[in-house]
Amino acid sequence: MYDCFRTLYEPSGLTVTTTERPNGIRVLTLVGDIDAATVGTLEEALATGDRLVADLTRVAFLSCAGVRSLLAAHARAELTVVIGGHAVARSLEATGADLLLTIHPAVGAALVGMGPELGREA
């Protein structure tokens, strides 16, 4: 029999890969679920820069705690969110966060949308 429930004591169900891009932009590629057990991983990743792209295209579930973390990061940094799945879009829409966050369908579009950092030569 398989145990299909994860507890707070099991390894994180969320991985983050960070890629540095020009103009001080850091792309965070997240894979897995963002819930009470993994929101700390998201928060640590979001605390790593001032110009962030959070790629959530491979996130299957986004809890209210995850939405709250995205909004907190948006308040302190330049944050763009990339979504691809219905579950993430639904969480953002249900909370109204989609009206506050800058959202793009692909990382390339997010990078173009962020443009060069103010005060820097292009």
KEDO-238684 format. One record per residue: residue in one letter; x, y, z of N, C-alpha, C in turn. Coordinates in pm, whole numbers, padded with zeros to 5 digits, always signed. Atoms other than C-alpha are relative to their C-alpha. Layout:
<atoms>
AXYZXYZXYZ
...
</atoms>
This chain:
<atoms>
M+00084-00118+00000+00000+00000+00000+00089+00124+00000
Y-00077-00124+00012+00126+00346-00087-00062+00108+00086
D+00045-00113-00080+00107+00643+00147+00002+00123-00089
C+00007-00112+00093-00014+00930-00068-00004+00135+00071
F+00002-00124-00074-00004+01191+00207+00139+00037+00046
R-00130-00050-00043+00303+01402+00276-00019+00072+00133
T+00007-00071-00128+00373+01534+00625+00102+00112+00001
L-00095-00111-00014+00565+01840+00741+00142-00051+00022
Y-00131+00054-00032+00854+01609+00834+00067-00068-00119
E-00059+00062+00118+00911+01466+00487+00075+00104-00082
P-00075-00095+00083+01149+01619+00233-00093+00089-00081
S+00077-00100+00073+01029+01925+00047-00054-00054-00131
G+00062+00035+00127+00789+01870-00239+00014+00115-00099
L-00022-00115+00086+00920+02189-00402+00149+00018-00022
T-00139-00030+00031+01248+02247-00579+00007+00135-00071
V-00022-00130+00062+01389+02580-00691+00135+00000-00069
T-00123-00019+00075+01648+02640-00961+00010+00148-00031
T-00020-00143+00021+01794+02989-00985+00094+00023-00117
T-00081-00038+00114+01931+03143-01304+00018+00151+00000
E-00029-00144+00007+02103+03481-01320-00013+00045-00145
R+00018-00056+00133+02001+03692-01621+00056+00141-00003
P-00051-00139+00008+02126+04029-01751-00092+00098+00072
N+00073-00110-00066+02015+04352-01584-00042-00033+00142
G+00027+00030-00139+02019+04200-01237-00126-00080+00025
I+00122+00079-00014+01722+03970-01300+00037-00142+00039
R-00018+00137-00045+01708+03639-01117-00128-00078-00031
V+00115+00084+00035+01477+03368-01261-00002-00118+00096
L+00021+00111-00093+01341+03124-01004-00096-00098-00067
T+00084+00103+00061+01209+02804-01164-00042-00095+00111
L+00052+00082-00109+00986+02624-00916-00072-00122-00057
V+00061+00126+00045+00876+02261-00955-00058-00071+00122
G+00066+00073-00108+00624+02086-00731-00124+00071+00048
D+00117-00064-00062+00352+02202-00494+00047+00106+00098
I-00027-00104-00099+00350+02522-00293-00116-00005+00099
D+00100+00016-00104+00165+02451+00030+00064+00031+00136
A-00052-00030-00134+00213+02479+00407+00135-00066+00025
A-00125+00072-00022+00495+02224+00396+00116+00057-00080
T-00107-00046+00090+00690+02399+00118+00010+00151-00014
V+00000-00145+00018+00610+02769+00148+00130+00064+00049
G-00129-00052-00047+00934+02824+00342+00105-00002-00109
T-00093+00008+00113+01131+02710+00037-00027+00114-00098
L+00037-00112+00089+00940+02963-00176+00047+00132+00061
E-00038-00126-00064+01001+03243+00075+00151+00021-00002
E-00146-00010+00007+01375+03169+00089+00044+00040-00140
A-00037-00031+00138+01395+03181-00290-00037+00144-00036
L+00044-00136+00032+01198+03506-00313+00081+00106+00072
A-00081-00095-00076+01431+03670-00060+00139+00020-00060
T-00136+00000+00054+01733+03629-00289+00031+00112-00099
G-00030-00106+00096+01701+03935-00510-00103+00110-00001
D+00089-00115+00012+01540+04266-00600-00076+00002-00132
R+00069+00010+00130+01441+04180-00959-00017-00149-00029
L+00026+00143+00004+01276+03840-00974-00107-00038-00102
V+00102+00066+00081+01089+03624-01222-00026-00134+00068
A+00038+00127-00062+00903+03342-01045-00073-00082-00105
D+00057+00087+00104+00842+03071-01306-00078-00112+00069
L+00087+00097-00064+00544+02873-01175-00065-00094-00100
T+00063+00084+00103+00470+02686-01499+00003-00148+00035
R-00008+00141-00039+00569+02356-01334-00048-00021+00144
V+00061+00012-00133+00382+02419-01008-00142-00052-00019
A+00131+00064+00015+00078+02193-00973-00104+00054+00098
F+00092-00050-00102-00072+02355-00661+00061+00122+00067
L-00043-00123-00067-00049+02704-00510-00100+00033+00110
S+00088-00027-00113-00194+02751-00163-00010+00150+00028
C+00013-00141-00041-00306+03077-00003+00129+00049+00065
A-00128-00038-00060+00021+03076+00192+00101+00036-00108
G-00087-00031+00113+00207+03071-00139-00036+00132-00064
V+00046-00128+00056-00003+03357-00274+00046+00113+00090
R-00043-00102-00097+00070+03555+00043+00150+00028-00013
S-00146-00017+00016+00445+03496-00005+00032+00076-00128
L-00021-00073+00126+00427+03616-00366-00034+00147+00017
L+00040-00139-00021+00244+03931-00259+00100+00074+00089
A-00100-00063-00087+00497+04001+00017+00127+00031-00079
A-00119-00024+00084+00783+03964-00232-00026+00114-00098
H+00038-00107+00094+00599+04190-00477+00007+00137+00069
A-00002-00126-00075+00577+04458-00205+00142+00050+00024
R-00137-00041-00032+00954+04460-00147+00094-00005-00120
A-00090+00018+00115+01098+04374-00492-00080+00012-00129
E+00064+00005+00132+01026+04390-00862-00020-00148-00034
L+00033+00141+00020+00849+04057-00916-00094-00017-00117
T+00087+00041+00109+00702+03906-01228-00024-00149+00016
V+00038+00139-00017+00515+03575-01215-00036-00059-00136
V+00031+00071+00124+00500+03325-01501-00087-00119+00038
I+00090+00111-00030+00205+03087-01494-00036-00074-00128
G+00038+00081+00114+00105+02804-01721-00115-00092+00031
G+00102+00096-00038-00132+02585-01525-00125+00064+00054
H+00130-00049-00045-00497+02628-01443-00006+00013+00153
A+00007-00002-00146-00449+02549-01073+00064+00125+00058
V-00068-00121-00048-00202+02834-01019-00081+00124-00038
A+00081-00114+00045-00410+03077-01224-00125+00014+00086
R+00122-00004-00081-00719+02983-01026+00028+00053+00141
S-00035-00050-00133-00544+03045-00692+00023+00151-00002
L-00026-00144+00010-00426+03387-00806-00129+00078-00025
E+00127-00067+00029-00769+03479-00943-00093-00001+00120
A+00091+00012-00115-00961+03353-00638+00037+00096+00112
T-00045-00091-00106-00752+03571-00407+00010+00145-00045
G-00014-00136+00052-00742+03875-00634+00145+00039-00024
A-00143-00030+00018-00362+03852-00650+00034+00024-00147
D-00025-00021+00142-00383+03841-01030-00015+00147-00039
L+00018-00142+00027-00487+04207-01017+00118+00084+00051
L-00112-00071-00059-00178+04305-00816+00134-00040-00060
L-00127+00051+00052+00097+04088-00963+00011+00021-00150
T-00026-00003+00144+00256+04123-01305+00015-00145-00044
I+00004+00140+00041+00180+03795-01482+00025-00011-00150
H-00029+00029+00140+00317+03656-01808-00016-00149-00025
P+00017+00142+00033+00263+03326-01995+00131-00075-00023
A-00129+00064+00027+00636+03260-02055+00112+00085+00060
V-00114-00069-00060+00972+03349-01904+00054+00107-00095
G-00050-00098+00097+01084+03524-02225-00082+00128+00002
A+00087-00118-00006+00784+03756-02213+00020+00076+00130
A-00024-00066-00129+00849+03826-01845+00129+00080-00002
L-00128-00071+00008+01212+03920-01915-00012+00125-00086
V+00021-00117+00086+01111+04152-02198-00083+00105+00075
G+00086-00092-00075+00840+04304-01977+00072+00073+00111
M-00075-00066-00108+01089+04381-01703+00094+00106-00054
G-00089-00099+00060+01322+04568-01938+00125+00022+00081
P-00124-00028-00074+01652+04714-01825-00030+00068+00133
E+00013-00062-00131+01699+04826-01467+00012+00150-00015
L-00007-00145+00005+01639+05196-01412+00140+00047+00040
G-00132-00053-00030+01962+05391-01416+00113-00078-00065
R-00101+00080+00069+02144+05128-01621-00011+00021-00150
E+00000-00007+00146+02245+05149-01983-00050-00133-00054
A+00053+00122+00062+02065+04898-02206+00105-00066-00086
</atoms>
